[in-house]
């Protein structure tokens, strides 16, 4: 079984200085659509969690979520909660360059890779 790619959305968006800060919802939509297309083509399951105000994102087949609260580390805490709740945390590959998030999910048994591991980034 393929691992679930659980993406720290704003961390991945922030890893590419392409002016995303001028259109945060647009950057979130672009990442989700790229991730959904890659997931469908590769057969690899994927999910993304973003910080910020929720909005509609059309990314068929992708589990798109927004942090359940506002504030510092909100999406990180939700990512950790998902890993902790998983029957097999080792079946989750968290995509982030955030060292503290990486430490927290690795302690639970998840694998961690950086944003460059995504083949479309």
C-alpha positions as CSV (number, residue, x, y, z in Angstrom):
1,X,0.0,0.0,0.0
2,X,1.3,3.5,-0.9
3,X,1.9,5.9,1.9
4,X,-0.5,8.8,2.4
5,X,1.3,12.0,1.4
6,X,0.1,14.5,4.1
7,X,1.2,18.0,2.9
8,X,1.9,21.0,5.2
9,X,0.3,23.3,2.6
10,X,1.6,26.8,3.6
11,X,5.0,25.4,4.3
12,X,5.2,23.9,0.8
13,X,3.8,27.1,-0.8
14,X,6.3,29.2,1.1
15,X,9.2,27.1,-0.1
16,X,8.8,28.7,-3.6
17,X,9.1,32.5,-3.6
18,X,6.9,33.0,-6.6
19,X,4.8,35.9,-5.2
20,X,2.2,33.6,-3.5
21,X,1.7,36.2,-0.7
22,X,-0.1,38.4,-3.1
23,X,-2.8,35.8,-3.7
24,X,-2.8,33.3,-0.8
25,X,-6.1,31.6,-1.8
26,X,-4.9,31.4,-5.4
27,X,-1.6,29.8,-4.3
28,X,-3.5,27.3,-2.1
29,X,-5.8,26.4,-5.0
30,X,-2.8,25.9,-7.4
31,X,-1.0,23.7,-4.9
32,X,-4.2,21.6,-4.2
33,X,-4.9,21.2,-7.9
34,X,-1.3,20.2,-8.7
35,X,-1.3,17.7,-5.8
36,X,-4.7,16.3,-6.9
37,X,-3.5,15.8,-10.5
38,X,-0.3,14.1,-9.3
39,X,-2.2,11.9,-6.9
40,X,-4.7,10.8,-9.6
41,X,-1.9,10.1,-12.1
42,X,0.4,8.3,-9.7
43,X,-2.2,6.5,-7.6
44,X,-0.5,7.9,-4.5
45,X,-3.1,9.0,-1.9
46,X,-2.6,12.6,-0.7
47,X,-4.1,15.2,1.6
48,X,-3.2,18.8,2.3
49,X,-3.8,21.0,5.3
50,X,-3.6,24.8,5.1
51,X,-3.5,27.6,7.6
52,X,-5.8,30.5,7.1
53,X,-9.4,31.3,6.2
54,X,-11.2,28.3,4.6
55,X,-12.4,28.7,1.0
56,X,-13.7,26.5,-1.7
57,X,-11.0,24.6,-3.6
58,X,-11.8,22.4,-6.6
59,X,-9.3,19.6,-6.4
60,X,-11.1,16.3,-7.2
61,X,-9.9,13.3,-5.3
62,X,-7.8,15.3,-2.8
63,X,-8.5,15.6,0.9
64,X,-8.2,19.4,1.4
65,X,-8.5,20.8,4.9
66,X,-8.0,24.0,6.7
67,X,-6.6,24.3,10.2
68,X,-9.4,23.8,12.8
69,X,-8.2,26.9,14.7
70,X,-6.3,30.1,14.0
71,X,-2.9,31.0,15.2
72,X,0.6,29.8,15.3
73,X,1.2,26.1,14.4
74,X,-2.6,25.6,13.8
75,X,-2.1,23.4,10.7
76,X,0.9,21.7,12.3
77,X,-1.2,20.7,15.3
78,X,-3.9,19.3,13.0
79,X,-1.2,17.3,11.0
80,X,0.1,15.9,14.2
81,X,-3.4,15.0,15.3
82,X,-4.0,13.1,12.0
83,X,-0.8,11.2,12.4
84,X,-1.5,10.4,16.0
85,X,-5.0,9.1,15.1
86,X,-3.8,6.9,12.2
87,X,-4.0,3.2,12.8
88,X,-0.5,3.0,11.2
89,X,1.4,6.3,11.5
90,X,4.3,4.7,9.6
91,X,2.0,4.7,6.5
92,X,2.0,8.5,6.4
93,X,4.6,10.6,4.6
94,X,4.5,14.2,5.9
95,X,5.8,16.8,3.4
96,X,7.3,19.8,5.3
97,X,10.5,21.6,5.9
98,X,9.4,22.7,9.4
99,X,11.9,21.0,11.7
100,X,9.6,21.1,14.8
101,X,6.7,19.6,12.9
102,X,9.0,16.9,11.5
103,X,10.3,16.0,14.9
104,X,6.7,15.7,16.3
105,X,5.4,13.4,13.5
106,X,8.6,11.4,13.4
107,X,8.2,10.7,17.1
108,X,4.8,9.2,16.2
109,X,6.3,7.0,13.5
110,X,5.5,9.0,10.3
111,X,8.1,9.5,7.5
112,X,9.1,13.1,6.7
113,X,10.2,14.5,3.4
114,X,10.9,18.0,2.2
115,X,8.9,19.9,-0.4
116,X,11.4,19.0,-3.1
117,X,10.2,15.4,-2.8
118,X,6.9,16.4,-4.6
119,X,7.6,15.6,-8.2
120,X,5.7,18.6,-9.5
121,X,7.3,21.3,-7.3
